[in-house]
Amino acid sequence: MEGPVPHLEQAASAACTMATNFLAPVKTERQIYENSMLEDDPNANSVVPTSFEDRTVPRWGPNHKGAQELANLYSTGKRTQECICVGICITLMMVNFLFIMVRLRLENLSAIAIAAICGIVTADFGSGLVHWAADTWGSIELPILGKNFLRPFREHHIDPTSITRHDFIETNGDNFMVTIPFLCKLTWDFLSLPETEVQQRFLWTCYWFLLAIFVAMTNQIHKWSHTYFGLPGWVVWLQDHRIILPRRHHRVHHVAPHETYFCITTGWLNWPLEKLCFWAILEAVIEKLTGFKPRADDMKWAQKRS
């Protein structure tokens, strides 16, 4: 009867070891400390210096030459586009919200809650996909896309706290723009379809509307994840309960070379996608097919230190 016990103990020990390895954090505290900017010390660059250059030239922050060049590329035309998109998006949100509230029924609340969760998960994955693509590929020199849409991603890696100095328009303009086509379609359906068909599509409408809301708010949530001082209590509560992207969780992405934890709405999908090597596999396939190196442009800007 005593024979199987040692084997069971060995099996249990092996299982514990496997679980520990599988559940291990993707970045250690030391990696975070040595390879990312301290959020509460954006200018002193007090991370452990490894060379004379590290001690004399800013590795990150608003004094970094590359960050200053990128910040200066923010144009009046871009600002105008963002203002227009925010205005249109907020108007469409209000219109669709009223259409939905008129048709809201108590018996639909549980289904709407499920639609909300699906919307959050979809938004989280979408934020990761867009974030990964913009971080990893393309360059500032690309026509239209480069200076207007890739520039903020390049700036953010070498001056992560710059987003905390952006106002509501600059922070959210592009995300609000993305949702406009979906909100226009919902408005058109409410105005043009027979009421019976509107009712039949109501749960899908709620899903798309809530998805649009979460997508629109993603960069504001992202901004909060970099704001270490003066956040409203309700935002901190949402972060602490993992309802929106927590600050400590997002720091993993900002460990150079910024190759993981791209989802920035809630961050729920970061760990499983990392364990599946989802982004690494995509990058390997694209590099094999095109020959382009991931994050080459991002690294180029990071090296412009003086």
C-alpha positions as CSV (number, residue, x, y, z in Angstrom):
1,M,0.0,0.0,0.0
2,E,3.0,2.3,0.6
3,G,4.4,1.8,-2.9
4,P,2.3,4.2,-4.9
5,V,2.8,7.1,-2.4
6,P,6.2,8.2,-3.6
7,H,5.1,8.1,-7.2
8,L,2.1,10.2,-6.3
9,E,4.3,12.7,-4.5
10,Q,6.6,12.9,-7.5
11,A,3.7,13.4,-9.8
12,A,2.3,16.1,-7.6
13,S,5.7,17.8,-7.4
14,A,6.1,17.6,-11.2
15,A,2.6,19.1,-11.7
16,C,3.4,21.9,-9.3
17,T,6.7,22.7,-11.2
18,M,4.9,22.7,-14.5
19,A,2.2,25.0,-13.2
20,T,4.7,27.3,-11.7
21,N,6.6,27.6,-15.0
22,F,3.4,28.0,-17.0
23,L,2.0,30.7,-14.7
24,A,5.3,32.5,-14.4
25,P,5.1,36.2,-15.3
26,V,6.3,37.1,-18.8
27,K,8.6,39.8,-17.4
28,T,10.4,39.7,-14.1
29,E,10.5,42.7,-11.7
30,R,14.2,43.2,-12.6
31,Q,13.5,43.2,-16.3
32,I,10.8,45.8,-15.8
33,Y,13.2,47.9,-13.6
34,E,16.1,47.8,-16.0
35,N,14.4,48.1,-19.3
36,S,11.5,50.5,-18.9
37,M,11.0,54.1,-17.7
38,L,9.9,54.6,-14.2
39,E,6.5,56.2,-14.4
40,D,7.1,58.4,-11.3
41,D,10.6,59.4,-12.6
42,P,10.1,60.3,-16.3
43,N,13.1,62.7,-16.6
44,A,15.9,61.5,-14.2
45,N,16.1,58.1,-15.9
46,S,17.1,56.5,-12.7
47,V,17.0,52.9,-14.1
48,V,20.3,51.1,-13.5
49,P,22.8,52.6,-16.0
50,T,24.8,50.1,-18.0
51,S,27.1,52.5,-19.9
52,F,28.4,56.1,-20.0
53,E,25.7,57.0,-22.5
54,D,23.0,55.7,-20.1
55,R,24.4,58.1,-17.5
56,T,24.6,61.2,-19.7
57,V,21.8,60.9,-22.4
58,P,18.1,60.3,-21.5
59,R,17.0,56.8,-22.3
60,W,13.3,57.8,-22.1
61,G,11.1,60.8,-21.4
62,P,10.4,64.2,-22.8
63,N,14.1,65.2,-23.0
64,H,14.9,62.3,-25.3
65,K,15.7,63.8,-28.8
66,G,13.6,61.2,-30.7
67,A,10.6,62.0,-28.4
68,Q,11.0,65.7,-29.0
69,E,11.1,65.2,-32.8
70,L,8.0,63.0,-32.8
71,A,6.1,65.4,-30.5
72,N,6.8,68.3,-32.9
73,L,5.2,66.3,-35.8
74,Y,1.8,66.8,-34.3
75,S,0.2,69.1,-36.8
76,T,-2.8,71.6,-36.9
77,G,-4.4,69.4,-39.6
78,K,-4.2,66.4,-37.4
79,R,-5.7,68.3,-34.5
80,T,-8.6,69.5,-36.7
81,Q,-9.3,65.9,-37.8
82,E,-9.4,64.7,-34.2
83,C,-11.8,67.5,-33.1
84,I,-14.2,66.7,-36.0
85,C,-14.1,63.0,-35.2
86,V,-14.7,63.5,-31.5
87,G,-17.7,65.7,-32.2
88,I,-19.3,63.4,-34.7
89,C,-18.7,60.3,-32.6
90,I,-20.2,61.8,-29.4
91,T,-23.2,62.9,-31.4
92,L,-23.8,59.5,-32.8
93,M,-23.3,57.8,-29.4
94,M,-26.0,60.0,-27.9
95,V,-28.4,59.4,-30.8
96,N,-27.9,55.6,-30.7
97,F,-28.1,55.5,-26.9
98,L,-31.5,57.2,-27.0
99,F,-32.7,54.7,-29.7
100,I,-31.6,51.8,-27.5
101,M,-33.0,53.1,-24.3
102,V,-36.5,53.5,-25.9
103,R,-36.4,49.8,-26.8
104,L,-34.9,48.5,-23.6
105,R,-36.9,45.8,-21.8
106,L,-36.2,44.2,-18.4
107,E,-36.3,40.7,-19.8
108,N,-33.4,41.6,-22.1
109,L,-31.0,42.8,-19.4
110,S,-29.2,39.4,-18.9
111,A,-28.7,39.1,-22.7
112,I,-27.5,42.6,-22.9
113,A,-25.0,41.9,-20.1
114,I,-23.6,39.0,-22.1
115,A,-23.4,41.3,-25.2
116,A,-21.5,43.8,-23.0
117,I,-18.9,41.2,-21.9
118,C,-18.5,40.0,-25.6
119,G,-18.1,43.7,-26.6
120,I,-15.4,44.2,-24.0
121,V,-13.5,41.0,-25.0
122,T,-13.7,42.0,-28.7
123,A,-12.5,45.5,-28.0
124,D,-9.6,44.1,-25.9
125,F,-8.5,41.9,-28.8
126,G,-9.1,44.6,-31.3
127,S,-7.0,47.0,-29.2
128,G,-4.2,44.4,-29.1
129,L,-4.3,43.8,-32.9
130,V,-4.2,47.5,-33.8
131,H,-1.6,48.2,-31.1
132,W,0.6,45.3,-32.2
133,A,0.4,46.3,-35.9
134,A,1.2,50.0,-35.3
135,D,4.0,49.2,-32.8
136,T,5.6,46.5,-35.0
137,W,5.3,47.5,-38.6
138,G,5.5,50.5,-40.9
139,S,7.4,53.8,-40.4
140,I,6.9,57.5,-39.9
141,E,7.8,58.0,-43.6
142,L,4.7,56.2,-44.8
143,P,2.3,58.6,-46.6
144,I,-0.7,59.7,-44.5
145,L,-0.4,56.8,-42.0
146,G,3.1,57.6,-40.9
147,K,2.9,61.1,-39.3
148,N,-0.8,60.9,-38.6
149,F,-1.3,57.5,-37.0
150,L,2.0,55.7,-36.4
151,R,3.8,58.8,-34.9
152,P,2.0,58.6,-31.5
153,F,3.0,54.9,-31.1
154,R,6.7,55.7,-31.7
155,E,6.6,58.6,-29.3
156,H,4.8,56.6,-26.6
157,H,7.6,54.0,-26.3
158,I,10.3,56.6,-25.7
159,D,8.2,59.0,-23.7
160,P,5.4,56.8,-22.1
161,T,4.2,59.7,-19.9
162,S,3.6,62.0,-22.8
163,I,0.0,60.5,-23.1
164,T,-0.7,61.9,-19.6
165,R,0.0,65.4,-20.9
166,H,-2.3,65.0,-23.9
167,D,-5.8,66.5,-23.6
168,F,-9.0,64.6,-24.2
169,I,-9.0,65.4,-28.0
170,E,-5.5,64.3,-28.7
171,T,-5.8,61.2,-26.5
172,N,-9.0,59.9,-28.0
173,G,-9.4,61.4,-31.5
174,D,-8.3,58.4,-33.5
175,N,-10.2,55.8,-31.5
176,F,-13.4,57.9,-31.8
177,M,-12.8,58.1,-35.5
178,V,-12.6,54.3,-35.8
179,T,-16.1,53.9,-34.3
180,I,-17.9,56.4,-36.6
181,P,-18.7,54.0,-39.5
182,F,-20.2,51.4,-37.0
183,L,-22.3,54.1,-35.2
184,C,-23.5,55.5,-38.6
185,K,-24.6,52.0,-39.6
186,L,-26.5,51.6,-36.3
187,T,-28.2,55.0,-36.7
188,W,-29.2,54.2,-40.3
189,D,-30.7,50.9,-39.3
190,F,-32.8,52.5,-36.5
191,L,-34.1,55.1,-39.0
192,S,-34.7,52.9,-42.0
193,L,-35.6,49.4,-40.9
194,P,-39.1,48.3,-39.9
195,E,-39.5,48.1,-36.1
196,T,-40.0,44.3,-36.2
197,E,-36.5,43.9,-37.8
198,V,-35.0,46.4,-35.4
199,Q,-36.3,44.3,-32.5
200,Q,-35.0,41.1,-34.1
201,R,-31.5,42.7,-34.3
202,F,-31.6,44.4,-30.9
203,L,-29.1,42.2,-29.1
204,W,-26.6,42.5,-32.0
205,T,-27.2,46.2,-32.0
206,C,-26.4,46.4,-28.3
207,Y,-23.2,44.4,-28.9
208,W,-22.0,46.7,-31.7
209,F,-22.9,49.8,-29.7
210,L,-21.1,48.6,-26.6
211,L,-18.2,47.5,-28.7
212,A,-18.0,51.0,-30.2
213,I,-18.1,52.5,-26.7
214,F,-15.2,50.3,-25.4
215,V,-13.2,50.9,-28.5
216,A,-13.7,54.7,-28.3
217,M,-12.6,54.7,-24.6
218,T,-9.6,52.4,-25.0
219,N,-7.0,55.1,-25.3
220,Q,-8.5,57.0,-22.3
221,I,-8.2,53.7,-20.3
222,H,-4.6,53.5,-21.7
223,K,-3.9,57.0,-20.5
224,W,-5.2,56.2,-17.0
225,S,-2.8,53.1,-16.9
226,H,0.1,55.6,-17.1
227,T,-1.3,58.1,-14.6
228,Y,0.2,57.4,-11.3
229,F,-1.0,60.5,-9.5
230,G,-4.4,62.2,-9.1
231,L,-6.7,59.6,-10.6
232,P,-10.3,59.6,-9.5
233,G,-11.1,56.9,-6.9
234,W,-13.6,55.2,-9.2
235,V,-10.9,54.8,-11.9
236,V,-8.5,53.3,-9.4
237,W,-11.2,50.9,-8.2
238,L,-11.9,49.7,-11.8
239,Q,-8.1,49.2,-12.3
240,D,-7.7,47.3,-9.0
241,H,-10.6,45.0,-9.9
242,R,-9.2,44.3,-13.4
243,I,-12.3,45.8,-15.1
244,I,-10.1,48.2,-17.0
245,L,-6.4,48.0,-17.8
246,P,-4.4,48.1,-14.5
247,R,-1.3,50.2,-14.2
248,R,1.1,47.5,-13.0
249,H,-0.2,45.1,-15.7
250,H,0.5,47.5,-18.5
251,R,4.1,48.1,-17.4
252,V,4.9,44.7,-18.8
253,H,4.4,46.0,-22.3
254,H,6.8,48.9,-21.7
255,V,9.8,46.7,-21.2
256,A,12.0,47.2,-24.2
257,P,11.6,46.0,-26.9
258,H,7.9,46.2,-26.4
259,E,7.0,42.8,-27.9
260,T,4.2,41.6,-25.6
261,Y,1.0,42.6,-23.7
262,F,-0.5,44.7,-26.5
263,C,-4.2,44.6,-25.4
264,I,-5.0,47.8,-23.6
265,T,-8.8,47.9,-23.0
266,T,-8.9,45.5,-20.1
267,G,-5.7,43.5,-20.6
268,W,-7.7,40.3,-20.1
269,L,-6.4,38.6,-23.2
270,N,-2.7,39.5,-22.8
271,W,-1.7,36.5,-20.7
272,P,-3.4,33.8,-22.8
273,L,-2.2,35.4,-26.1
274,E,1.3,35.5,-24.7
275,K,1.2,31.8,-23.6
276,L,-0.1,30.9,-27.1
277,C,2.9,32.9,-28.6
278,F,0.2,34.5,-30.8
279,W,2.1,37.7,-31.6
280,A,5.5,36.0,-32.0
281,I,4.0,33.5,-34.5
282,L,2.3,36.3,-36.5
283,E,5.6,38.2,-36.6
284,A,7.6,35.2,-37.7
285,V,5.1,34.5,-40.5
286,I,5.1,38.1,-41.7
287,E,8.9,38.4,-41.5
288,K,9.3,35.1,-43.5
289,L,6.9,36.3,-46.2
290,T,8.1,40.0,-46.5
291,G,11.6,40.1,-45.1
292,F,10.6,43.1,-42.9
293,K,12.0,43.1,-39.4
294,P,9.5,43.7,-36.6
295,R,9.9,47.0,-34.6
296,A,12.8,48.2,-36.8
297,D,11.3,51.7,-37.1
298,D,10.5,51.8,-33.4
299,M,14.1,50.9,-32.5
300,K,15.4,53.6,-34.9
301,W,13.5,56.3,-33.0
302,A,14.5,54.9,-29.6
303,Q,18.2,55.2,-30.6
304,K,17.9,59.0,-31.4
305,R,19.1,59.9,-27.9
306,S,21.3,62.9,-28.7
